[in-house]
Amino acid sequence: MRAAERRIEISLPSRRIAPVRVVAHLGPTNSGKTHAALEELATAGVGVYAGPLRMLAQEAHRRLGARLGAERVALVTGEERVNEGAPIVCSTVEMAPGRGELLVLDEVQWADDEERGSAWTRLLLAGEYRQILLLGALDALPLVERAFPQAELKVFGRKLPLEWVGERTLRSLKTGTVVVAFSRRAVLALAGEVNRLYPGRVAVLYGAMPLASRREEIERFLSGAADVCVATDVLGHGVNLPCETLLFAETTKFDGQERRTLLPWELAQIAGRAGRFGLVERGHVGVLAGLVWGDPDPGVVESALEPHVPLPGGHRGYRVVDEARIRPRLSDLSVEEPADLDAALVAWHRVAIREWAHESWLAVESLQPIRLRLDAVQRRLRDRGRRLSLGDTWTLVSAPVDEDGLELLANLALALAGDPVARPQLNFLLDTARLRGASLEDAEQAGRAASILRWFALQYPGVGGVSIERAAALEEAAAERVVARLRLEVESPTIGRCRSCGRSCPPWFPLCDRCAAMARR
């Protein structure tokens, strides 16, 4: 390990040419900061919009295309390429070009994200753009000042104030209401309850849905085909709805390690979706009372509606974002063989922590996700006696894949290594016919697989029989099946209903308290 550390030479990405202008548009949700930046990008006629999510890149692409003409705007994400070569590019942050005329870098506070922050940090440190617009929450002001001490600051305030409305019940829900819960099961259970009052007029949004399914549900709410939307905190990431009233059905969530109370900044980001300027005239925020399982804390939500953390210049926010995460490039690791990658990653982590111990605004990104992907790929290759080049290995382990996709990533590694065992498995995944009778969970899983397969097809066209056309067809079929199954799940709910007596019960249990007690006798 010490030998591996001696080979590591820590170097930060840097720019040769400094920007002539850096402006930070900081403010809360529904303050117009993104609209102003996109207007500037449209006026310039050339540049890049970089956002944290594929959906946000697609939304910017749609808006700018409608304004300037589709031929003048490109869309570049890990899963798709549309009109490459156009003067304006809308992309996810990881796919943003390293240089250009004007960069609009959205949600700059994501530079502090433990698993993805380095994509923002690299643009902050090395993006060679003549002009840079940084968008984000006021919480990121300390980070902006450290990255660009001379940046011009434009603070945006909410266009519509949020009004606290206290507790509401299911029977008091009005058209234009969004209700938020914090798990897929809770959302499905709640949607079933709302559907009893608004039959067939409930939209549903949660993270596991394919993007096309989300867009269809959003359109139902936008068009008035749905009166109420039930959503997870996916709502807090760029989903613009004509929401007049937003109610929290829960104020706790499981974060992967424990069930905890939501933090003020998390609540504020979601609550800010109420009262969208130009769509409705006011925004109301409250909690949904009367559920047998939700039990939201009104005080926690109400206190989150006003920022309380002091920031530079007399401003107030919800937290202090003053660090940017960084992770290594392949060239930083000084290795020649894929087998040495894991030891090199560990060594880089140790050296980086020592090197940047006194750098107040740099922090090391978590390397656990990339090490998990590396382990999955290398174990499968080793089991089959196959090898990949260093470059291909690094490309695969840098893929946008979470733990649920490790098995698929390992199969893609085999396909790239020329192992014939991978092709039948990939052909099965790409077969849209298998989705005709699929459950909601299987359709969601197919949608996640389709996204990974689209990414792979762009890197390695045709390898293993994976093409962008087949992956796109699978994504479309999965989205259609998810929407169809959602209608059934909402209209005839099984989640959140006791299997014995049919009464409402917590969505994570099959029986209500009464029936569970009787079953124990």
C-alpha positions in Angstrom: 0.0 0.0 0.0 2.8 2.4 0.8 4.4 1.7 -2.6 1.1 2.5 -4.2 0.9 5.8 -2.3 4.4 6.7 -3.4 3.3 6.5 -7.1 0.4 8.9 -6.5 1.0 12.5 -7.6 -1.9 14.6 -6.4 -2.8 17.2 -9.0 -5.9 19.4 -9.3 -7.5 20.1 -12.6 -6.8 23.7 -13.6 -7.7 26.2 -16.4 -5.2 27.9 -18.6 -7.5 30.8 -19.4 -9.5 32.5 -16.6 -13.1 33.5 -17.4 -13.7 37.2 -18.1 -17.0 37.2 -16.2 -18.4 35.0 -13.4 -21.9 35.7 -12.1 -23.7 33.7 -9.4 -27.5 33.6 -9.5 -28.4 32.4 -6.0 -31.8 32.1 -4.5 -34.6 29.8 -3.5 -36.9 27.7 -5.7 -39.4 29.7 -7.7 -37.2 32.8 -7.7 -36.6 33.1 -11.5 -32.8 32.5 -11.4 -32.9 29.6 -13.9 -35.2 31.5 -16.2 -32.9 34.5 -16.2 -29.8 32.3 -17.0 -31.6 30.5 -19.8 -32.6 33.9 -21.3 -29.0 35.0 -21.2 -27.9 31.8 -22.9 -30.6 32.2 -25.5 -29.5 35.8 -26.2 -25.9 34.7 -26.5 -26.9 32.0 -29.0 -24.0 29.8 -28.0 -23.0 28.0 -24.8 -23.8 25.2 -22.4 -26.4 24.5 -19.8 -25.3 21.8 -17.4 -27.7 20.4 -14.8 -27.6 17.5 -12.3 -30.4 15.4 -13.8 -31.3 14.1 -17.2 -34.8 15.5 -16.7 -33.4 19.0 -16.1 -31.2 18.8 -19.2 -34.2 17.7 -21.2 -36.4 20.5 -19.8 -33.7 23.1 -20.7 -33.4 21.5 -24.2 -37.2 21.8 -24.7 -37.4 25.4 -23.5 -34.5 26.6 -25.5 -35.5 24.6 -28.6 -39.0 26.2 -28.5 -37.4 29.7 -28.2 -34.6 29.4 -30.8 -35.5 26.4 -33.0 -34.7 22.8 -32.4 -31.8 22.8 -34.9 -29.9 25.3 -32.6 -30.0 23.3 -29.5 -28.3 19.9 -28.6 -29.1 17.4 -25.9 -26.1 15.4 -24.5 -26.6 13.1 -21.5 -25.1 9.8 -20.6 -28.1 8.1 -22.3 -28.7 10.2 -25.4 -27.3 12.5 -28.0 -29.6 14.8 -30.0 -28.4 17.3 -32.6 -24.7 17.2 -31.5 -22.8 20.1 -33.0 -25.5 22.7 -32.3 -24.3 26.0 -30.9 -26.1 25.5 -27.6 -25.7 22.3 -25.6 -28.0 21.1 -22.8 -26.3 18.4 -20.8 -25.9 16.7 -17.5 -22.9 18.0 -15.6 -20.8 14.9 -16.1 -21.3 15.3 -19.9 -20.6 19.0 -20.2 -17.9 20.1 -22.5 -14.7 21.4 -20.9 -14.6 24.7 -22.7 -16.8 27.1 -24.6 -18.3 30.6 -24.6 -20.9 30.6 -21.8 -21.5 28.0 -19.1 -24.7 27.9 -17.1 -23.8 25.5 -14.2 -27.0 24.7 -12.4 -27.4 23.6 -8.7 -23.9 24.5 -7.9 -24.4 23.3 -4.3 -24.2 19.8 -5.7 -20.4 20.3 -5.7 -20.6 19.1 -2.1 -22.5 15.9 -3.0 -20.5 13.0 -1.6 -20.9 10.8 -4.7 -21.2 13.2 -7.7 -19.7 16.5 -6.5 -16.5 16.1 -8.5 -18.3 16.8 -11.8 -19.2 20.3 -10.5 -15.8 20.8 -8.9 -13.9 20.0 -12.2 -15.9 22.7 -14.0 -15.4 25.1 -11.2 -11.6 24.5 -11.2 -11.0 23.9 -14.9 -13.9 24.8 -17.1 -12.5 27.1 -19.8 -15.4 29.3 -20.6 -15.3 33.0 -21.3 -18.3 33.5 -19.1 -19.7 31.4 -16.3 -23.2 31.6 -14.6 -23.5 29.7 -11.4 -27.0 28.8 -10.3 -28.1 27.5 -6.9 -29.3 28.0 -3.4 -28.0 30.9 -1.3 -26.5 28.1 0.9 -23.7 27.8 -1.7 -22.6 31.4 -1.4 -19.5 30.5 0.8 -18.4 27.9 -1.9 -18.9 30.4 -4.7 -16.8 33.0 -2.9 -14.0 30.5 -2.4 -14.0 29.3 -6.0 -14.4 32.7 -7.6 -13.7 35.5 -5.1 -14.4 38.2 -7.7 -17.7 36.7 -8.8 -20.7 39.1 -9.2 -23.6 38.1 -7.0 -27.2 38.4 -8.0 -29.6 37.3 -5.2 -33.0 36.2 -6.3 -36.0 36.2 -4.0 -39.2 34.1 -4.3 -41.7 35.6 -6.6 -44.6 34.3 -4.5 -44.4 34.0 -0.7 -45.2 30.7 0.9 -48.2 30.7 3.4 -48.4 28.1 6.2 -51.9 26.5 6.2 -51.4 24.0 9.0 -53.1 20.6 8.9 -55.4 19.4 6.1 -57.2 16.1 5.7 -57.8 13.9 2.7 -61.3 15.1 2.3 -60.2 18.7 2.2 -57.9 18.2 -0.7 -58.5 20.7 -3.6 -57.5 20.7 -7.2 -53.8 21.6 -7.7 -52.7 19.9 -4.5 -49.4 17.9 -4.3 -48.9 15.5 -1.4 -45.4 14.3 -0.6 -44.3 11.1 1.1 -40.8 9.6 1.2 -40.9 6.1 -0.1 -42.4 4.4 -3.2 -44.7 2.2 -1.0 -45.9 5.2 0.9 -46.7 7.1 -2.3 -48.6 4.2 -3.8 -50.6 3.7 -0.6 -51.4 7.4 -0.4 -52.4 7.5 -4.1 -54.8 4.7 -3.5 -56.4 6.6 -0.6 -56.7 9.8 -2.7 -58.1 7.9 -5.6 -61.1 7.0 -3.4 -62.0 10.7 -3.4 -60.8 11.6 -6.9 -61.3 8.4 -8.9 -59.0 8.3 -11.9 -57.7 11.8 -11.3 -54.5 11.2 -9.3 -51.0 11.6 -10.7 -48.0 9.7 -9.2 -44.3 10.6 -9.2 -41.4 8.7 -7.6 -37.8 8.1 -8.4 -37.9 4.6 -9.7 -40.2 5.5 -12.6 -38.7 5.7 -16.1 -38.5 9.3 -17.2 -41.1 8.9 -19.9 -43.5 7.7 -17.2 -42.8 10.7 -15.1 -43.3 13.1 -18.0 -46.7 11.4 -18.7 -47.8 11.8 -15.1 -46.6 15.4 -15.0 -48.5 16.2 -18.2 -51.7 14.7 -16.6 -51.4 17.1 -13.8 -50.4 20.1 -16.0 -53.4 19.4 -18.4 -55.9 19.1 -15.6 -56.5 15.4 -16.3 -55.3 14.8 -12.7 -56.4 17.0 -9.8 -54.0 15.8 -7.2 -50.4 14.6 -7.4 -48.8 12.3 -4.9 -45.0 12.4 -5.1 -41.7 11.5 -3.3 -38.9 14.1 -2.9 -38.1 13.6 -6.6 -40.4 16.7 -6.7 -37.6 18.8 -5.3 -35.3 18.2 -8.3 -36.6 20.4 -11.1 -40.2 19.2 -11.5 -42.3 22.2 -12.2 -46.0 21.7 -11.5 -48.9 24.1 -11.2 -49.0 23.4 -7.5 -51.1 25.8 -5.3 -50.9 23.7 -2.1 -48.2 21.3 -1.0 -48.8 19.0 1.9 -46.3 16.7 3.7 -47.7 13.3 4.6 -44.5 12.5 6.4 -41.6 14.4 7.9 -39.2 11.5 8.3 -37.5 9.3 5.7 -35.2 6.3 5.5 -31.9 7.6 4.1 -30.3 4.2 3.5 -29.0 3.9 7.0 -31.6 5.1 9.4 -35.1 6.7 9.5 -34.6 10.3 10.4 -36.4 13.6 10.5 -35.9 15.6 7.3 -33.5 18.5 7.5 -34.8 22.1 7.0 -33.1 22.5 3.7 -34.6 19.3 2.4 -38.1 20.4 3.4 -37.6 23.9 2.1 -36.5 22.6 -1.3 -39.7 20.6 -1.6 -42.0 23.2 -0.1 -40.6 25.7 -2.6 -42.5 23.9 -5.4 -45.7 25.4 -4.2 -46.9 28.6 -5.8 -45.2 28.4 -9.2 -45.0 31.9 -10.6 -47.0 32.2 -13.8 -48.9 29.0 -13.1 -50.8 29.8 -9.9 -51.3 32.9 -7.9 -50.2 31.8 -4.4 -48.4 29.0 -2.6 -49.7 27.2 0.5 -47.7 24.6 2.6 -49.0 22.3 5.3 -49.2 18.8 6.5 -51.7 16.0 5.7 -53.3 14.8 8.9 -55.6 11.8 9.6 -53.5 9.0 8.1 -53.0 5.9 10.3 -49.3 5.8 9.4 -48.0 9.3 8.3 -47.9 11.4 11.5 -46.1 14.4 10.1 -44.7 17.0 12.5 -46.3 20.4 11.6 -43.7 22.3 13.6 -40.8 20.8 11.6 -42.4 22.0 8.3 -43.5 25.4 9.5 -40.0 26.2 10.9 -38.4 25.3 7.6 -40.3 27.9 5.6 -37.9 30.7 6.8 -34.1 30.5 6.3 -32.3 30.8 9.6 -28.6 30.0 9.0 -26.3 33.2 8.7 -24.4 33.5 5.5 -21.9 36.1 4.2 -23.1 39.5 3.4 -26.0 39.3 5.9 -27.9 36.7 3.9 -29.6 33.7 5.4 -30.0 30.2 4.2 -30.7 26.7 5.4 -27.1 25.3 5.7 -23.6 26.3 4.8 -22.2 24.8 1.6 -18.5 25.7 1.6 -16.8 22.5 0.3 -16.4 21.0 -3.2 -15.8 17.3 -3.6 -13.1 15.8 -5.9 -12.2 12.3 -7.0 -9.3 11.0 -9.2 -9.0 10.8 -12.9 -7.5 7.7 -14.3 -4.3 9.6 -15.1 -4.0 10.5 -11.4 -3.6 6.9 -10.3 -0.3 6.0 -12.1 -1.3 2.4 -12.9 -0.8 0.3 -16.0 -3.0 -2.7 -15.2 -6.7 -3.0 -14.2 -5.7 -5.3 -11.3 -3.9 -2.4 -9.7 -6.9 0.0 -9.8 -8.4 -0.7 -6.4 -5.2 -0.4 -4.5 -4.5 2.8 -6.4 -7.9 4.3 -5.5 -7.3 3.6 -1.8 -3.8 5.1 -2.0 -5.1 8.2 -3.8 -7.7 8.6 -1.2 -5.1 8.6 1.6 -2.7 10.9 -0.2 -5.5 13.4 -1.1 -6.8 13.6 2.4 -3.3 14.4 3.6 -2.6 16.9 0.8 -5.8 18.8 1.2 -6.1 18.7 4.9 -5.5 22.5 4.9 -7.5 23.3 1.8 -10.6 24.6 3.4 -12.9 24.2 0.3 -11.8 20.8 -1.1 -13.0 17.5 0.2 -12.5 13.9 -1.1 -15.5 12.4 -2.8 -16.6 8.9 -1.6 -14.9 6.2 -3.6 -17.1 3.4 -2.3 -19.5 3.4 -5.3 -16.7 3.2 -7.9 -14.9 0.5 -5.9 -18.1 -1.5 -5.7 -18.5 -1.3 -9.5 -14.8 -2.2 -10.0 -15.2 -5.3 -7.7 -18.4 -6.4 -9.6 -16.7 -6.1 -13.0 -13.4 -7.7 -12.0 -15.0 -10.6 -10.2 -17.1 -11.5 -13.2 -14.2 -11.2 -15.6 -12.0 -13.3 -13.3 -14.7 -16.0 -13.0 -14.9 -16.3 -16.8 -11.2 -16.0 -17.4 -11.6 -12.8 -19.3 -9.7 -9.5 -19.4 -10.4 -5.9 -20.3 -8.0 -3.0 -21.1 -7.3 -0.4 -18.4 -9.3 2.2 -20.4 -12.3 0.0 -20.9 -12.3 -1.0 -17.2 -12.2 2.6 -16.1 -15.0 3.5 -18.5 -17.3 0.8 -17.1 -16.6 1.5 -13.5 -17.3 5.2 -14.1 -20.8 4.3 -15.5 -23.9 5.9 -14.0 -24.8 2.7 -12.2 -26.0 2.2 -8.6 -25.9 -1.0 -6.5 -29.0 -2.4 -8.2 -27.3 -2.3 -11.6 -24.0 -4.1 -10.7 -25.1 -7.5 -12.1 -26.0 -5.8 -15.4 -22.7 -3.9 -15.4 -20.8 -7.2 -14.9 -22.6 -8.7 -17.9 -21.7 -5.7 -20.0 -18.1 -6.2 -19.0 -18.3 -9.8 -20.3 -19.8 -8.6 -23.5 -17.1 -6.1 -24.0 -14.5 -8.8 -23.3 -16.0 -11.0 -26.0 -17.5 -13.6 -23.8 -20.4 -15.3 -25.6 -22.3 -16.0 -22.4 -23.3 -12.4 -22.1 -25.3 -12.0 -25.3 -28.3 -14.3 -24.4 -28.7 -12.5 -21.1 -28.5 -9.1 -22.8 -31.0 -10.2 -25.5 -33.4 -11.3 -22.8 -33.2 -7.9 -21.1 -33.7 -6.1 -24.4 -36.8 -8.2 -25.3 -39.8 -5.8 -25.0 -42.2 -8.7 -25.3 -41.4 -9.9 -21.8 -43.0 -6.7 -20.4 -46.5 -7.5 -21.6 -47.5 -9.1 -18.3 -44.8 -7.6 -16.1 -45.5 -6.4 -12.6 -44.9 -2.7 -11.7 -41.6 -3.6 -10.0 -40.4 -5.6 -13.0 -41.3 -2.8 -15.4 -39.4 -0.3 -13.2 -36.4 -2.5 -13.2 -36.6 -2.8 -17.0 -36.6 1.0 -17.2 -33.5 1.2 -15.0 -31.8 -1.4 -17.2 -32.8 0.4 -20.3 -31.0 3.6 -19.1 -27.8 1.6 -18.4 -28.0 -0.1 -21.8 -28.5 3.3 -23.6 -25.4 4.5 -21.9 -23.4 1.4 -22.9 -24.7 1.6 -26.5 -23.3 5.1 -26.8 -19.9 4.0 -25.5 -19.7 0.7 -27.5 -22.3 0.6 -30.3 -23.5 -2.8 -31.2 -21.3 -4.7 -28.6 -23.2 -7.7 -27.2 -26.1 -6.9 -29.5 -26.9 -3.7 -27.6 -27.9 -0.8 -29.8 -29.3 2.6 -28.9 -32.5 1.7 -30.9 -33.1 -1.5 -28.9 -32.3 0.2 -25.6 -34.6 3.1 -26.4 -37.4 0.7 -27.4 -37.0 -1.1 -24.1 -37.1 2.2 -22.2 -40.3 3.2 -24.0 -42.0 -0.2 -23.4 -41.0 -0.1 -19.7 -42.5 3.4 -19.3 -45.7 2.4 -21.0 -46.0 -0.7 -18.7 -45.3 1.4 -15.6 -48.0 3.8 -16.4 -50.5 1.0 -17.1 -49.6 -0.8 -13.9 -49.8 2.4 -11.9 -53.4 2.9 -12.9 -54.2 -0.6 -11.6 -52.2 -0.1 -8.4 -53.9 3.2 -7.6 -57.5 2.1 -8.6 -57.2 -1.3 -6.8 -54.6 -0.7 -4.1 -52.9 -3.6 -2.3 -50.2 -1.5 -0.7 -51.5 0.3 2.4 -54.5 -1.9 2.8 -54.8 -4.8 5.3 -54.8 -8.1 3.5 -57.2 -9.5 6.0 -59.9 -6.9 6.6 -59.1 -4.3 3.9 -58.7 -1.4 6.2 -56.0 1.3 5.8 -52.7 0.2 7.4 -49.1 1.3 7.2 -47.8 0.6 3.7 -44.7 -1.4 5.0 -47.0 -3.9 6.8 -49.4 -6.5 5.3 -51.8 -6.4 8.2 -53.4 -3.6 10.3 -52.7 -3.6 14.0 -56.0 -5.3 14.8 -55.6 -8.2 12.4 -51.9 -8.6 13.3 -52.9 -8.9 17.0 -55.5 -11.5 16.2 -53.0 -13.5 14.1 -50.7 -13.6 17.1 -53.3 -15.2 19.4 
